[in-house]
Amino acid sequence: MSDPELISLDSSTGRMVVAAATLGSGLTLLDGTVVNVALKTIGEDLDASLADLQWITNGYLLSMASLILLGGALGDRFGRRRIFVIGTVWFALASLLCGIAPTPLVLILARVLQGIGAALLTPGSLSIIQSVFRPADRGKAIGAWSGLGGIAAAIGPFIGGALVQYVSWRWIFLINLPLAVITVLIAQRSVSETRDARATGRFDIPGAALACIALGGVTWALIEWGKPSAPYAAAGGLLCGAAFIVVEARGREPMMPLGLFSNRTFSAANAMTFLVYAALGAVLFFLVIQLQTVAGYGALQAGIATLPITVCMLFLASRAGALGTRIGPRIPMTVGPIVMAAGTLLLLAVDADTSYWRDVFPGLTVFGLGLSLMVAPLTGTVLAAAPDENAGIASGVNNAVARAGSLLAVAALPVAVGLSGEEYAVASAFDAAYVRAAVICAVLLALGGVVSWLTIRNPRPDLADAPVM
């Protein structure tokens, strides 16, 4: 794409592009968090076990993490807007099935279908921004996209809490239908079609299948730990993971070109992403249940409790994107996770005698500050480390890494901290597990900051304004 075809963020078209991309990715982020606040109620209504609740969360993350690389590649090859729109429609139909699910099994299967739709639309939302905006506006556009999208993730528990408490948990899924319609209409009217002209249209079906089986096997083993099938699932998952690497290394058109990882910055940013998003997913999973099971909050109270994260993302994420552009990503990507770790440790005070303003608000505010500082510079660093024609694949890789981190953390941590069966509804058992989980999450976040400091380098000043070829 030549420079005259690129658009400005200040233009009406630019604002509509950001709106479409944000609404689409916001749908997937919303459903990644909104379910947490409803898990307790879903468990009671559908008579679900802890393993069922983990799968309701992880079924979505599993299919999304496994197929998001393919979604990015499809967008690059057949049109980023086209695949984005298809994914949005798919996501809406799967949300309808979630909303009418009569049993835990049907809900889990519907969540898997939701994840497939998310895998198609998520990488497109970011690669559209990367491919249509002028280089000078990309940092701000990504900051706006990440900030507004982060609000969707953070506001999920609030919306979910209100719907669960006053309407029905089913509406946390049904609300996606009108939002998806708005997203498709804006995308069709305002977003130009872009693609990688060098792509051939071939599909890496073996790679997608192996990624799905690998993540599925390891996840099954962690959730079903202690059952006879667990060792076999773990072994199968690890073998398929190794086979996936071989297939991607030897394939003519792999969905995850391993050559991307030859760039040190790209590899380091994804390693940091795995650590941070593993902790992020687990913190939100455990905290919302802790507030309801131990602190005695209702669904709406638990949702409102997370508003400090929303406020921080709303006012600071875009500014953090501009800051990262000005001073480089190393400091924001280092300080952000460490601040999040401090916020997580402050949340250790959440217990049966919790005072919101003393025990919840400070920790979530600090956590939100760190998240706001980190997200946009991280995203910009990942995309800048890959060629523009691989924007969809680079976005897909980073999103897959993030979702895989959350997936494995939510699967592994309950086992690691001693939770099983119906204990998620027993205050004394969950309280003790929550403390251990929060400490582990704080360690993961601090490690993410250390990885960034040791491995991320700021771009050379003389290359900052270099034209994009």
C-alpha positions as CSV (number, residue, x, y, z in Angstrom):
1,M,0.0,0.0,0.0
2,S,1.4,3.4,-0.9
3,D,1.3,6.4,1.4
4,P,-1.5,8.3,-0.5
5,E,-3.9,5.5,0.3
6,L,-3.1,5.6,4.1
7,I,-5.5,7.6,6.3
8,S,-5.2,9.9,9.2
9,L,-6.5,9.2,12.7
10,D,-8.0,12.7,12.8
11,S,-10.2,12.0,9.8
12,S,-13.8,10.9,10.1
13,T,-12.9,7.7,8.2
14,G,-10.0,7.1,10.6
15,R,-12.3,7.4,13.6
16,M,-14.8,5.0,12.1
17,V,-12.1,2.5,11.4
18,V,-11.0,2.6,15.0
19,A,-14.6,2.3,16.1
20,A,-15.2,-0.8,14.0
21,A,-11.9,-2.4,15.1
22,T,-12.6,-1.6,18.8
23,L,-16.2,-2.9,18.7
24,G,-15.0,-6.1,17.1
25,S,-12.1,-6.8,19.4
26,G,-14.2,-5.5,22.3
27,L,-16.8,-8.2,21.8
28,T,-14.1,-10.9,22.2
29,L,-12.5,-9.2,25.2
30,L,-15.9,-8.6,26.8
31,D,-16.7,-12.2,26.6
32,G,-13.3,-13.1,27.9
33,T,-14.1,-11.4,31.2
34,V,-17.9,-11.0,31.5
35,V,-18.3,-14.7,32.1
36,N,-16.2,-14.6,35.3
37,V,-18.7,-12.6,37.2
38,A,-21.5,-15.0,36.2
39,L,-19.7,-18.3,36.9
40,K,-21.1,-18.7,40.4
41,T,-24.6,-18.2,39.2
42,I,-24.2,-20.4,36.1
43,G,-22.8,-23.1,38.4
44,E,-25.9,-22.9,40.6
45,D,-28.4,-22.7,37.7
46,L,-26.9,-25.5,35.6
47,D,-25.6,-27.6,38.5
48,A,-22.1,-27.3,37.2
49,S,-18.9,-28.5,38.8
50,L,-15.6,-26.5,39.2
51,A,-14.3,-28.4,36.1
52,D,-17.4,-27.3,34.2
53,L,-16.8,-23.7,35.1
54,Q,-13.1,-24.0,34.1
55,W,-14.2,-25.4,30.7
56,I,-16.8,-22.6,30.2
57,T,-13.9,-20.2,30.5
58,N,-11.3,-22.3,28.8
59,G,-13.3,-23.7,25.9
60,Y,-13.5,-20.2,24.6
61,L,-9.8,-19.5,25.2
62,L,-8.8,-22.9,23.7
63,S,-10.4,-22.5,20.3
64,M,-9.4,-18.9,20.1
65,A,-5.8,-19.5,21.0
66,S,-5.6,-22.5,18.7
67,L,-7.1,-20.9,15.6
68,I,-6.2,-17.2,15.9
69,L,-3.0,-17.7,13.9
70,L,-5.1,-19.2,11.1
71,G,-7.5,-16.2,11.4
72,G,-4.6,-13.8,11.0
73,A,-3.3,-15.6,7.9
74,L,-6.8,-15.8,6.4
75,G,-7.2,-12.1,6.8
76,D,-3.8,-11.4,5.1
77,R,-4.7,-13.7,2.2
78,F,-8.4,-13.2,1.5
79,G,-9.0,-9.7,2.9
80,R,-8.8,-8.5,6.5
81,R,-12.1,-6.8,6.4
82,R,-13.8,-9.8,4.9
83,I,-12.5,-12.2,7.5
84,F,-13.2,-9.7,10.3
85,V,-16.9,-9.4,9.2
86,I,-17.2,-13.2,8.9
87,G,-15.8,-13.7,12.4
88,T,-18.1,-11.1,13.8
89,V,-21.2,-12.8,12.4
90,W,-20.0,-16.2,13.5
91,F,-19.3,-14.9,17.0
92,A,-22.9,-13.4,17.2
93,L,-24.5,-16.8,16.2
94,A,-22.4,-18.7,18.7
95,S,-23.4,-16.1,21.4
96,L,-27.0,-16.9,20.7
97,L,-26.4,-20.6,21.3
98,C,-24.6,-19.7,24.5
99,G,-27.6,-17.7,25.6
100,I,-30.1,-20.6,25.2
101,A,-27.8,-23.4,26.4
102,P,-29.7,-25.8,28.7
103,T,-26.8,-27.7,30.1
104,P,-23.1,-27.2,31.0
105,L,-22.0,-29.3,28.1
106,V,-24.0,-27.3,25.5
107,L,-22.7,-24.1,27.0
108,I,-19.1,-25.4,26.8
109,L,-19.5,-26.4,23.2
110,A,-21.1,-23.0,22.3
111,R,-18.2,-21.3,24.0
112,V,-15.8,-23.3,21.8
113,L,-17.7,-22.0,18.8
114,Q,-17.5,-18.5,20.1
115,G,-13.8,-18.8,20.3
116,I,-13.6,-19.8,16.6
117,G,-15.4,-16.5,15.7
118,A,-13.1,-14.6,18.0
119,A,-10.1,-16.2,16.3
120,L,-11.3,-14.9,12.9
121,L,-12.1,-11.3,13.9
122,T,-9.5,-10.5,16.6
123,P,-6.3,-10.4,14.5
124,G,-8.2,-8.5,11.7
125,S,-9.2,-5.7,14.1
126,L,-5.6,-4.9,14.8
127,S,-4.1,-5.6,11.3
128,I,-6.7,-3.3,9.8
129,I,-5.3,-0.5,11.9
130,Q,-1.7,-1.4,11.1
131,S,-2.4,-1.5,7.3
132,V,-4.7,1.6,6.7
133,F,-3.2,4.3,9.0
134,R,-0.2,6.5,8.2
135,P,2.9,5.4,10.1
136,A,2.9,8.6,12.2
137,D,-0.7,7.8,13.4
138,R,-0.3,4.1,14.1
139,G,1.0,4.5,17.7
140,K,-2.0,6.7,18.6
141,A,-4.4,4.5,16.7
142,I,-3.2,1.4,18.5
143,G,-3.3,3.3,21.8
144,A,-6.9,4.2,21.2
145,W,-7.8,0.7,20.1
146,S,-6.1,-0.9,23.1
147,G,-7.5,1.6,25.5
148,L,-11.1,1.3,24.3
149,G,-10.7,-2.4,23.9
150,G,-9.3,-2.7,27.3
151,I,-12.3,-0.9,28.6
152,A,-14.5,-3.6,27.1
153,A,-12.5,-6.3,29.0
154,A,-12.5,-4.3,32.2
155,I,-16.1,-3.3,32.1
156,G,-17.2,-6.9,31.4
157,P,-17.6,-7.8,35.1
158,F,-19.7,-4.6,35.6
159,I,-22.1,-5.3,32.7
160,G,-22.2,-9.0,33.6
161,G,-23.0,-8.3,37.2
162,A,-25.9,-6.1,36.3
163,L,-27.3,-8.6,33.8
164,V,-26.8,-11.5,36.2
165,Q,-28.4,-9.8,39.2
166,Y,-31.3,-8.1,37.5
167,V,-32.1,-10.0,34.3
168,S,-30.4,-13.4,33.7
169,W,-26.9,-14.7,33.1
170,R,-28.0,-15.6,29.6
171,W,-28.1,-12.0,28.6
172,I,-24.3,-11.7,29.0
173,F,-24.2,-13.6,25.7
174,L,-27.4,-12.3,24.0
175,I,-26.2,-8.7,24.3
176,N,-23.5,-9.5,21.8
177,L,-26.1,-9.7,18.9
178,P,-26.9,-6.0,18.5
179,L,-23.3,-5.0,19.1
180,A,-22.2,-7.4,16.3
181,V,-24.8,-5.9,13.9
182,I,-23.4,-2.4,14.6
183,T,-19.8,-3.6,14.1
184,V,-20.6,-5.2,10.7
185,L,-22.4,-2.1,9.5
186,I,-19.5,0.2,10.4
187,A,-16.9,-2.1,8.9
188,Q,-18.8,-2.5,5.6
189,R,-19.2,1.3,5.2
190,S,-15.9,2.7,6.5
191,V,-13.1,0.1,6.4
192,S,-11.1,-0.4,3.2
193,E,-10.2,-3.9,2.2
194,T,-6.5,-4.8,2.5
195,R,-4.6,-8.0,2.0
196,D,-1.1,-9.3,1.5
197,A,-0.7,-9.4,-2.3
198,R,2.0,-12.1,-2.0
199,A,-0.2,-14.6,-0.2
200,T,-1.3,-17.7,-2.1
201,G,-4.4,-18.7,-0.3
202,R,-3.2,-22.1,0.9
203,F,-4.3,-23.3,4.3
204,D,-2.1,-24.7,7.1
205,I,-4.7,-27.3,8.3
206,P,-2.2,-29.6,9.9
207,G,-0.7,-26.8,11.9
208,A,-4.1,-25.6,13.1
209,A,-5.2,-29.1,14.1
210,L,-1.9,-29.8,16.0
211,A,-2.1,-26.5,17.8
212,C,-5.7,-27.2,18.9
213,I,-4.9,-30.8,20.0
214,A,-1.8,-29.7,21.8
215,L,-3.4,-26.9,23.8
216,G,-6.5,-29.1,24.4
217,G,-4.6,-32.0,25.7
218,V,-2.5,-30.0,28.1
219,T,-5.6,-28.1,29.3
220,W,-7.6,-31.3,29.8
221,A,-4.7,-32.8,31.8
222,L,-4.5,-29.7,34.1
223,I,-8.3,-29.4,34.7
224,E,-8.8,-33.2,35.1
225,W,-5.7,-33.7,37.2
226,G,-5.8,-36.8,39.2
227,K,-8.0,-38.7,36.8
228,P,-6.7,-41.7,34.8
229,S,-7.0,-39.8,31.5
230,A,-4.8,-36.9,32.6
231,P,-1.3,-38.4,32.0
232,Y,-2.4,-39.6,28.5
233,A,-3.9,-36.2,27.7
234,A,-0.7,-34.4,28.8
235,A,1.5,-36.7,26.8
236,G,-0.6,-36.4,23.7
237,G,-0.7,-32.6,24.1
238,L,3.1,-32.3,24.4
239,L,3.7,-34.6,21.5
240,C,1.3,-32.6,19.3
241,G,3.0,-29.4,20.5
242,A,6.4,-30.8,19.3
243,A,4.8,-31.9,16.0
244,F,3.4,-28.5,15.5
245,I,6.8,-26.9,15.7
246,V,8.2,-29.4,13.2
247,V,5.3,-28.8,10.8
248,E,5.6,-25.0,11.0
249,A,9.3,-25.2,10.4
250,R,9.0,-27.4,7.4
251,G,5.7,-26.2,5.9
252,R,5.7,-24.2,2.7
253,E,3.1,-21.8,4.0
254,P,2.9,-22.1,7.8
255,M,0.3,-20.2,9.7
256,M,3.0,-19.3,12.2
257,P,6.2,-18.6,10.3
258,L,9.0,-19.4,12.8
259,G,11.2,-16.9,11.1
260,L,9.3,-14.1,12.9
261,F,10.9,-15.4,16.1
262,S,14.3,-14.7,14.7
263,N,13.6,-11.1,15.6
264,R,14.7,-10.8,19.2
265,T,12.2,-8.1,20.1
266,F,9.3,-10.1,18.7
267,S,10.3,-13.2,20.7
268,A,10.9,-11.2,23.9
269,A,7.6,-9.3,23.6
270,N,5.7,-12.6,23.2
271,A,7.5,-14.2,26.1
272,M,6.5,-11.2,28.3
273,T,2.9,-11.4,26.9
274,F,2.6,-15.1,28.0
275,L,3.6,-14.3,31.5
276,V,1.6,-11.2,31.9
277,Y,-1.6,-12.4,30.4
278,A,-1.4,-15.7,32.3
279,A,-1.5,-13.6,35.5
280,L,-4.1,-11.2,34.1
281,G,-6.5,-14.1,33.3
282,A,-6.0,-15.8,36.6
283,V,-6.4,-12.6,38.7
284,L,-9.7,-11.8,37.1
285,F,-10.9,-15.4,37.4
286,F,-10.1,-15.7,41.1
287,L,-10.9,-12.2,42.2
288,V,-14.5,-12.1,41.0
289,I,-15.2,-15.5,42.6
290,Q,-13.4,-14.4,45.8
291,L,-15.6,-11.3,46.1
292,Q,-18.8,-13.3,45.7
293,T,-17.9,-16.5,47.6
294,V,-15.8,-15.1,50.5
295,A,-16.6,-11.4,50.7
296,G,-20.3,-11.9,50.2
297,Y,-20.7,-9.5,47.2
298,G,-23.6,-9.9,44.8
299,A,-22.9,-10.2,41.1
300,L,-23.5,-6.5,40.5
301,Q,-21.3,-5.5,43.4
302,A,-18.5,-7.7,42.2
303,G,-18.8,-6.2,38.8
304,I,-18.8,-2.6,40.0
305,A,-15.8,-3.4,42.1
306,T,-13.6,-3.6,39.0
307,L,-14.4,-0.2,37.7
308,P,-11.0,1.3,38.7
309,I,-9.4,-0.8,35.9
310,T,-12.0,0.6,33.4
311,V,-11.3,4.2,34.4
312,C,-7.5,3.8,34.2
313,M,-7.8,2.2,30.7
314,L,-10.2,4.9,29.5
315,F,-8.0,7.9,30.5
316,L,-4.5,6.5,30.3
317,A,-4.1,3.8,27.6
318,S,-4.0,6.1,24.6
319,R,-1.6,8.4,26.4
320,A,0.6,5.4,27.2
321,G,0.7,4.6,23.5
322,A,1.9,8.1,22.7
323,L,4.4,7.8,25.6
324,G,5.8,4.5,24.2
325,T,6.2,6.1,20.8
326,R,8.1,9.1,22.3
327,I,10.4,7.3,24.8
328,G,10.4,3.8,23.4
329,P,8.6,0.7,24.8
330,R,11.3,-0.6,27.2
331,I,10.3,1.4,30.3
332,P,6.5,1.1,29.9
333,M,6.8,-2.6,29.3
334,T,9.0,-3.0,32.3
335,V,7.3,-0.8,34.8
336,G,3.7,-1.7,33.7
337,P,3.8,-5.4,34.8
338,I,5.7,-4.6,38.0
339,V,3.0,-2.1,38.9
340,M,0.4,-4.7,38.2
341,A,2.3,-7.1,40.5
342,A,2.1,-4.5,43.3
343,G,-1.6,-4.1,42.7
344,T,-2.1,-7.9,42.9
345,L,-0.3,-8.1,46.2
346,L,-2.6,-5.3,47.5
347,L,-5.6,-7.4,46.6
348,L,-4.4,-10.1,49.1
349,A,-6.4,-8.0,51.6
350,V,-9.7,-9.2,50.0
351,D,-11.3,-11.5,52.5
352,A,-14.5,-12.1,54.5
353,D,-14.1,-8.7,56.3
354,T,-13.3,-6.7,53.2
355,S,-13.8,-3.0,53.0
356,Y,-14.0,-1.9,49.4
357,W,-12.2,1.4,49.7
358,R,-9.5,0.0,52.0
359,D,-9.0,-3.5,50.5
360,V,-10.3,-3.6,46.9
361,F,-10.1,-0.1,45.4
362,P,-6.3,0.6,46.0
363,G,-5.2,-2.8,44.5
364,L,-7.4,-2.5,41.4
365,T,-6.4,1.1,40.8
366,V,-2.7,0.2,40.9
367,F,-3.3,-2.9,38.8
368,G,-5.2,-0.7,36.2
369,L,-2.4,1.9,36.1
370,G,0.1,-0.8,35.3
371,L,-2.1,-2.4,32.7
372,S,-2.8,1.0,31.0
373,L,1.0,1.7,30.9
374,M,1.8,-1.6,29.3
375,V,-0.8,-2.6,26.7
376,A,-0.3,-0.1,23.9
377,P,3.5,-0.2,23.9
378,L,3.5,-4.0,23.9
379,T,1.1,-4.1,21.0
380,G,3.0,-1.5,19.0
381,T,6.3,-3.4,19.7
382,V,5.0,-6.7,18.4
383,L,3.7,-5.2,15.2
384,A,6.8,-3.0,14.6
385,A,9.0,-6.1,14.9
386,A,7.2,-7.8,11.9
387,P,7.0,-6.7,8.3
388,D,3.8,-4.8,7.4
389,E,2.7,-7.6,5.1
390,N,2.7,-10.0,8.0
391,A,0.6,-7.7,10.3
392,G,-2.2,-10.2,10.6
393,I,0.1,-13.1,11.4
394,A,2.1,-11.1,13.9
395,S,-1.1,-9.9,15.6
396,G,-2.4,-13.5,15.6
397,V,0.7,-14.8,17.2
398,N,0.6,-12.3,20.0
399,N,-3.1,-12.8,20.6
400,A,-2.6,-16.6,20.6
401,V,0.2,-16.3,23.1
402,A,-1.9,-14.0,25.3
403,R,-4.9,-16.4,25.2
404,A,-2.8,-19.5,25.7
405,G,-1.3,-17.9,28.8
406,S,-4.7,-17.2,30.2
407,L,-6.0,-20.6,29.2
408,L,-3.2,-22.5,30.9
409,A,-3.2,-20.3,34.0
410,V,-6.9,-20.8,34.6
411,A,-6.5,-24.5,34.0
412,A,-3.4,-24.9,36.1
413,L,-3.8,-22.6,39.1
414,P,-6.9,-24.2,40.7
415,V,-4.9,-27.4,40.8
416,A,-1.8,-25.7,42.0
417,V,-3.5,-24.0,44.9
418,G,-5.5,-27.1,45.9
419,L,-9.0,-26.4,44.6
420,S,-11.2,-29.2,43.3
421,G,-14.8,-30.3,42.9
422,E,-17.3,-28.0,44.5
423,E,-14.8,-26.1,46.7
424,Y,-15.2,-22.9,44.6
425,A,-18.5,-22.4,46.6
426,V,-17.0,-23.0,50.0
427,A,-15.7,-19.7,51.5
428,S,-12.9,-21.1,53.7
429,A,-11.5,-23.4,51.0
430,F,-11.6,-20.7,48.3
431,D,-10.1,-18.0,50.5
432,A,-7.0,-20.0,51.2
433,A,-6.6,-20.9,47.5
434,Y,-7.1,-17.3,46.5
435,V,-4.2,-16.1,48.6
436,R,-1.8,-18.6,47.1
437,A,-3.1,-17.8,43.5
438,A,-2.6,-14.1,44.0
439,V,1.0,-14.5,45.1
440,I,1.7,-16.7,42.1
441,C,0.2,-14.2,39.8
442,A,2.2,-11.4,41.3
443,V,5.4,-13.4,40.7
444,L,4.4,-14.0,37.0
445,L,3.8,-10.3,36.5
446,A,7.1,-9.3,38.1
447,L,8.9,-11.8,35.9
448,G,7.2,-10.2,32.9
449,G,8.7,-6.9,33.8
450,V,12.1,-8.4,34.3
451,V,11.9,-10.1,30.9
452,S,11.1,-6.7,29.3
453,W,14.0,-4.9,31.0
454,L,16.5,-7.5,29.9
455,T,15.3,-8.1,26.4
456,I,13.4,-5.2,24.9
457,R,15.4,-2.4,23.3
458,N,14.1,0.9,22.1
459,P,14.3,1.6,18.4
460,R,17.2,3.8,17.2
461,P,16.2,7.5,16.9
462,D,17.4,7.7,13.4
463,L,15.0,4.9,12.4
464,A,12.0,6.2,14.2
465,D,10.7,8.3,11.3
466,A,11.9,6.0,8.5
467,P,9.3,5.4,5.8
468,V,7.5,2.1,5.8
469,M,8.4,0.2,2.6
